[in-house]
Amino acid sequence: MHKEPDWDISRRLLLLFGAAGAGLLVHRSIGFSAQGKSTPNNLPACIVTPRQTEGPFFVDGRLNRSDIRGDPIDGSVTAGVPLTLSLRVSSVSRAGCAPMAGAVVDVWHCDAAGAYSDVNERAAPSAGKKFLRGYQITGENGAVRFTTIYPGWYPGRAVHIHFKVRSDAGSARSREFTSQLYFDDALTDRVHARQPYASRGRRALRNRQDGLFRNGGELLMLNAIESGERYTASFDIGLQMS
C-alpha cells in the first residue's frame, strides 16, 4: 500500500497577512495542503488542509499536457461538460507564502461514466488508455492549468478530482503531496442532469456520506463558476516547507 511521506507538521495553518504582509497567526494541528483567496500582494492566504489518499487509480504515465481530455493512443476525446482547472502551488514557511516554481502537478479523475483510464477493472477495462490524466510543471508564479471535463461518479465515492504535487523530483530533497478536490452537491446535480452524465443514472452518494470527504473535504472544495457552456475552478495548494 502506498504511504505518503510524513513531512508536514500541521493540519491547519492560517496565515493572516497585514497590509505590508508582516502579520502572522499560526494555529497548529495535523495535515498539509492549502486553499485560499488571493491577498493584495497576489499571494494566497494559506490555509493548510488535510492530505487525502492517492487511491488505486494513480498511474505515472508522464503525460506532460494541459488538455487532458484526449487519448493519445487512439485520438478520441472524452465527452463531458468542459472544466478549466487552475491550481497554484506555494511553499509555506514561517516567513509566509512564496510561489513554488518547477513542481510537477499531476491530475487524474474518472469520466462521465465513472471509469478511469489505464486500469484493469472488470466492469470497465481501460488498460493502455490515457484519457483524463496528465501533468504540468509550475512556472515562476507556481501556477498550472488543465482543460478537462466535470467528473462523473462511481459507487462508494462522492464526485472528486485527484491531484499530486512533487517537488525537487529526482533529488535527495524530493517530496510529494497527494489529495483530492470536491464539488458542491447542488452544482453536481445540475451538471449530471445533462448528457452524457444523465445516461449513468443518479448517484447515490453525496459529499457528507463519503468517508474521505468527512476527513477534511470541506477545505478541499472547488468554487466552480459557470461560463457559457463550461465551468472554471481554481485552488491554492500550500506545501509546508519549514
C-alpha positions as CSV (number, residue, x, y, z in Angstrom):
1,M,0.0,0.0,0.0
2,H,1.3,3.4,-0.9
3,K,2.4,5.5,2.1
4,E,2.5,9.3,1.9
5,P,5.8,10.9,3.2
6,D,5.2,12.3,6.7
7,W,6.8,15.7,6.1
8,D,4.1,18.0,7.3
9,I,3.7,19.3,10.8
10,S,0.3,21.0,11.0
11,R,-3.2,20.3,9.9
12,R,-4.5,23.8,9.7
13,L,-2.1,26.7,9.4
14,L,-3.7,30.1,9.0
15,L,-1.5,32.9,7.8
16,L,-3.1,36.3,8.1
17,F,-1.1,39.0,6.2
18,G,-1.4,42.7,7.1
19,A,-1.1,45.4,4.5
20,A,2.6,45.0,4.5
21,G,2.4,41.2,4.6
22,A,4.1,41.1,8.1
23,G,1.3,39.8,10.4
24,L,1.4,36.1,11.1
25,L,-1.1,34.0,13.1
26,V,-0.5,30.2,13.4
27,H,-2.9,27.6,14.5
28,R,-1.3,24.1,14.7
29,S,-2.8,20.7,14.4
30,I,-2.1,17.8,11.7
31,G,-2.2,17.9,7.8
32,F,-0.7,19.6,4.8
33,S,-2.2,21.4,1.7
34,A,-3.8,24.8,1.2
35,Q,-6.7,26.7,-0.1
36,G,-7.4,30.4,0.0
37,K,-8.2,33.6,-1.8
38,S,-5.6,35.9,-3.2
39,T,-4.2,38.6,-0.9
40,P,-3.5,42.2,-2.2
41,N,0.2,41.1,-2.8
42,N,-1.0,38.4,-5.1
43,L,0.0,35.5,-2.7
44,P,-2.6,33.0,-1.4
45,A,-3.9,33.3,2.1
46,C,-2.5,29.9,3.1
47,I,-4.8,27.5,4.9
48,V,-3.1,24.1,5.3
49,T,-5.7,21.3,4.9
50,P,-5.6,17.5,5.3
51,R,-3.9,15.3,2.7
52,Q,-6.1,12.5,1.3
53,T,-5.4,9.1,-0.1
54,E,-3.9,8.6,-3.5
55,G,-6.4,5.8,-4.2
56,P,-5.8,2.8,-6.5
57,F,-6.0,4.7,-9.8
58,F,-2.8,6.8,-10.0
59,V,-0.7,5.9,-13.0
60,D,2.7,7.7,-13.5
61,G,2.1,8.0,-17.3
62,R,4.4,11.0,-17.7
63,L,1.9,12.8,-19.9
64,N,3.0,16.4,-19.9
65,R,0.0,18.2,-21.2
66,S,-2.6,20.9,-20.3
67,D,-5.6,19.5,-22.1
68,I,-6.2,16.0,-20.6
69,R,-9.4,15.2,-22.4
70,G,-7.8,13.4,-25.3
71,D,-6.4,9.9,-25.5
72,P,-3.1,9.9,-27.5
73,I,-3.5,6.2,-28.1
74,D,-6.5,6.4,-30.4
75,G,-7.1,10.2,-30.8
76,S,-10.5,10.1,-29.1
77,V,-11.7,13.0,-26.9
78,T,-13.6,12.3,-23.7
79,A,-17.2,13.6,-23.7
80,G,-18.4,15.8,-20.9
81,V,-19.0,19.4,-19.7
82,P,-15.7,21.3,-20.2
83,L,-13.9,22.3,-17.0
84,T,-10.9,24.6,-16.7
85,L,-9.0,23.8,-13.5
86,S,-6.3,26.3,-12.3
87,L,-4.0,25.3,-9.5
88,R,-1.4,27.4,-7.8
89,V,1.3,25.9,-5.6
90,S,3.1,27.8,-2.9
91,S,5.7,26.9,-0.3
92,V,4.7,27.8,3.3
93,S,7.2,28.8,5.8
94,R,7.4,31.0,8.9
95,A,8.1,33.9,6.6
96,G,4.9,33.4,4.7
97,C,4.0,32.0,1.3
98,A,6.0,32.0,-1.9
99,P,5.2,30.6,-5.3
100,M,6.8,27.2,-5.9
101,A,8.3,27.0,-9.4
102,G,9.3,23.7,-11.0
103,A,6.9,21.5,-9.1
104,V,5.2,18.6,-11.0
105,V,1.4,18.7,-10.6
106,D,-0.5,15.6,-11.7
107,V,-4.3,15.5,-12.1
108,W,-6.5,12.5,-12.8
109,H,-10.2,11.6,-12.4
110,C,-13.0,9.4,-13.9
111,D,-15.0,10.1,-17.0
112,A,-18.8,10.8,-17.2
113,A,-19.5,7.1,-16.9
114,G,-17.3,6.7,-13.7
115,A,-14.4,5.0,-15.4
116,Y,-10.6,5.7,-15.1
117,S,-8.2,5.2,-17.9
118,D,-5.3,2.8,-17.8
119,V,-6.7,0.5,-15.1
120,N,-8.0,-3.1,-15.4
121,E,-11.4,-3.1,-13.8
122,R,-13.8,-5.9,-14.7
123,A,-16.7,-3.6,-15.3
124,A,-14.8,-1.1,-17.5
125,P,-11.3,-2.3,-18.5
126,S,-9.2,0.5,-19.8
127,A,-5.6,-0.7,-19.7
128,G,-3.5,1.4,-22.1
129,K,-5.9,4.2,-22.4
130,K,-4.7,7.7,-21.3
131,F,-7.8,9.9,-21.1
132,L,-8.2,12.4,-18.1
133,R,-4.6,12.1,-16.9
134,G,-1.7,14.5,-17.2
135,Y,0.7,16.7,-15.5
136,Q,2.1,20.3,-15.8
137,I,5.2,21.9,-14.3
138,T,4.6,25.1,-12.4
139,G,6.1,28.3,-13.7
140,E,7.6,31.2,-11.7
141,N,4.1,32.1,-10.3
142,G,3.6,28.5,-9.1
143,A,0.6,28.0,-11.4
144,V,-0.7,25.3,-13.7
145,R,-3.9,25.0,-15.7
146,F,-5.7,21.9,-17.0
147,T,-8.5,21.6,-19.5
148,T,-10.7,18.6,-18.6
149,I,-14.3,17.7,-18.0
150,Y,-16.6,17.8,-15.0
151,P,-16.1,14.3,-13.4
152,G,-18.7,11.6,-13.3
153,W,-19.4,9.3,-10.4
154,Y,-18.9,5.7,-9.3
155,P,-20.2,3.7,-6.4
156,G,-18.8,4.4,-3.0
157,R,-17.4,7.9,-3.7
158,A,-18.5,11.5,-4.0
159,V,-17.5,13.4,-7.1
160,H,-13.9,14.3,-6.9
161,I,-10.6,15.0,-8.7
162,H,-7.2,13.6,-7.6
163,F,-4.0,15.7,-7.6
164,K,-0.4,15.1,-6.7
165,V,2.4,17.6,-6.3
166,R,6.1,16.6,-6.5
167,S,8.9,19.0,-5.7
168,D,12.6,18.6,-6.3
169,A,11.9,15.4,-8.3
170,G,14.9,13.1,-8.7
171,S,16.9,14.7,-5.9
172,A,17.5,13.8,-2.3
173,R,15.1,16.5,-1.2
174,S,12.3,15.1,-3.4
175,R,8.9,15.4,-1.7
176,E,5.3,14.7,-2.7
177,F,1.8,15.5,-1.5
178,T,-1.4,13.9,-2.7
179,S,-5.0,14.9,-2.1
180,Q,-8.4,15.3,-3.7
181,L,-10.8,18.2,-4.7
182,Y,-14.6,18.2,-4.4
183,F,-17.6,19.9,-5.8
184,D,-20.8,21.4,-4.4
185,D,-23.5,18.7,-4.5
186,A,-26.1,21.1,-5.9
187,L,-23.8,22.0,-8.8
188,T,-23.1,18.4,-9.5
189,D,-26.8,17.6,-9.6
190,R,-27.3,20.3,-12.3
191,V,-24.3,19.1,-14.3
192,H,-25.2,15.4,-14.0
193,A,-28.7,16.1,-15.3
194,R,-27.1,16.7,-18.7
195,Q,-25.7,14.2,-21.1
196,P,-23.6,12.2,-21.2
197,Y,-23.8,12.1,-17.3
198,A,-27.6,11.5,-17.2
199,S,-27.2,8.1,-19.0
200,R,-25.2,6.9,-16.0
201,G,-28.2,7.4,-13.7
202,R,-28.5,9.3,-10.4
203,R,-25.6,9.0,-8.0
204,A,-26.4,7.5,-4.6
205,L,-23.6,9.1,-2.6
206,R,-23.2,12.8,-1.7
207,N,-20.3,14.6,-0.1
208,R,-21.1,14.1,3.5
209,Q,-21.7,10.4,3.0
210,D,-18.2,10.0,1.7
211,G,-15.8,8.8,4.3
212,L,-12.8,10.5,2.7
213,F,-14.7,13.8,2.3
214,R,-15.5,13.7,6.0
215,N,-11.8,13.8,6.7
216,G,-11.2,17.4,5.6
217,G,-13.2,17.6,2.4
218,E,-14.8,20.9,3.3
219,L,-11.3,22.5,3.0
220,L,-10.8,20.9,-0.4
221,M,-13.9,22.3,-2.1
222,L,-13.7,23.8,-5.6
223,N,-15.7,27.0,-6.3
224,A,-16.7,26.1,-9.8
225,I,-18.1,29.1,-11.8
226,E,-20.3,28.6,-14.9
227,S,-19.1,30.4,-18.0
228,G,-21.3,29.8,-21.0
229,E,-21.2,26.0,-21.7
230,R,-18.2,25.4,-19.5
231,Y,-17.0,25.8,-15.9
232,T,-13.9,27.3,-14.4
233,A,-12.4,26.5,-11.0
234,S,-9.2,27.4,-9.1
235,F,-7.5,26.2,-5.9
236,D,-4.4,27.2,-4.0
237,I,-2.1,24.5,-2.7
238,G,0.3,25.4,0.1
239,L,3.2,23.0,0.9
240,Q,4.7,23.2,4.4
241,M,8.5,23.5,3.7
242,S,9.8,24.5,7.1
